[in-house]
Amino acid sequence: MKKWEYLTAPVLIHNTKMILDNFGSDGWELVQILQGASPEQLVAYFKREKQ
């Protein structure tokens, strides 16, 4: 059975691609993005398989 770890991270709307690329290169898979406290803030939810 696979085991997962999860990460929640703020994402700045003007720098989204670079931030998501950095998490992806570390093995994190984006699960969902939701709006944060303000319209310019996003919250990203990631998962990756535990090593």
C-alpha positions in Angstrom: 0.0 0.0 0.0 1.3 3.5 -0.9 1.8 6.0 1.8 1.6 9.7 1.1 2.8 12.9 2.7 1.1 16.3 2.1 2.1 19.9 2.0 0.1 23.2 2.0 1.9 26.2 0.7 1.0 29.8 -0.2 1.4 30.8 -3.8 1.7 34.3 -5.0 -0.5 35.0 -8.0 2.2 36.9 -10.0 4.8 34.1 -9.6 2.6 30.9 -9.9 4.5 29.0 -12.6 7.9 29.3 -10.9 6.6 28.3 -7.5 4.7 25.3 -8.9 7.7 24.2 -11.0 9.9 24.3 -7.9 7.6 22.1 -5.9 7.2 19.7 -8.9 11.0 19.4 -9.3 11.0 18.2 -5.6 8.5 15.5 -6.4 5.4 17.2 -5.2 2.2 16.7 -7.2 -0.3 19.6 -7.2 -3.7 18.4 -5.9 -5.7 21.6 -5.7 -5.4 25.4 -5.5 -7.8 27.5 -3.5 -8.1 31.2 -3.0 -6.6 32.4 0.2 -7.5 35.3 2.5 -7.2 37.9 -0.3 -7.8 37.6 -4.0 -4.1 37.9 -4.7 -3.2 34.9 -2.5 -3.6 31.3 -3.4 -3.1 28.2 -1.3 -1.8 25.1 -3.0 -2.2 21.6 -1.7 0.4 19.0 -2.8 1.1 15.3 -2.2 4.0 12.9 -2.9 4.7 9.3 -2.1 6.6 8.7 1.1 10.1 7.4 0.5 
